[in-house]
Amino acid sequence: DAGVIQSPRHEVTEMGQEVTLRCKPISGHNSLFWYRQTMMRGLELLIYFNNNVPIDDSGMPEDRFSAKMPNASFSTLKIQPSEPRDSAVYFCASSPRDSQETQYFGPGTRLLVL
Amino acid sequence: AQSVTQLDSHVSVSEGTPVLLRCNYSSSYSPSLFWYVQHPNKGLQLLLKYTSAATLVKGINGFEAEFKKSETSFHLTKPSAHMSDAAEYFCVVSPLFSGGYNKLIFGAGTRLAVHP
C-alpha cells in the first residue's frame, strides 16, 4: 500500500499567487481530512470529507481557502490569493469505513509564501 | 469541551533509559485516545489507541500507554529509549459525540530528544 500521497512536497510562492495542494487517499478509505500545522497553532483540522462530500469545513480559515473532492481517489486544497501567514505544513489524512477513528497521514506539503 | 494537555513541551532522555510523556485529557464522555508520532519532515504515524477496551494499551516500537479515568491521564511510556525514538509526540482525543464523525483534537506536542 502506497499510503496517502501528497503533492507537491514543497512549494514556494509569492504573495497573491494561487496555490493548489493535492492528495490521493489510501484506496478504499472513505474519509479524508485536510490539516494545517504551524508552530503557533499546532495541528488544526481544516475540512473533512466523507464519501467525497464535505461534512465539516468549520476550520477553513476564510474564503481564500477552498477544497474539493471530485472522486474517491483525489482531493485538492486551493488558496487564492495566498498570503505569507498561510505558510505552514499542510497534511492530508484518510481513514477507512470500518475504523474511522484511525487516520493515516500523508507526508505533508511544506508551503512558504513570500 | 474536549481537550488534551501535554504537560511537557520537551523531554530529554539518555539512550537505554525509560521514557515518560505525560498527557491529561478533558472529556464529558468516554473518549477514544491516541498517541501519534511525527519524525522530522514526516507525516504523523499512529503509535497506539485506546477505545474503551483494556486500559493498558500496547503500541508499535515498544511504546505503551495506560488509561486512568480517575486521573484523566493517558501517559505514554517506553522502558528503554532508542536513538530512533527522537521525534515529536502528539496526544490526541476523539470524543464520542462530535457532530457525528471522529474528529481528532491534538495536543500541542512533546518533543523527545534521546542522547547517546
Interface residues (C-beta under 8 A of the other chain):
Chain A: V4 S31 G42 L43 L45 Y48 N50 I55 D56 F91 A93 S95 Q100 E101 T102 Q103 Y104 F105 G106 P107 G108 R110
Chain B: S32 F34 Y36 N41 K42 G43 L44 Q45 L46 K49 T51 F90 S94 G99 G100 Y101 N102 K103 L104 F106 G107 A108 G109
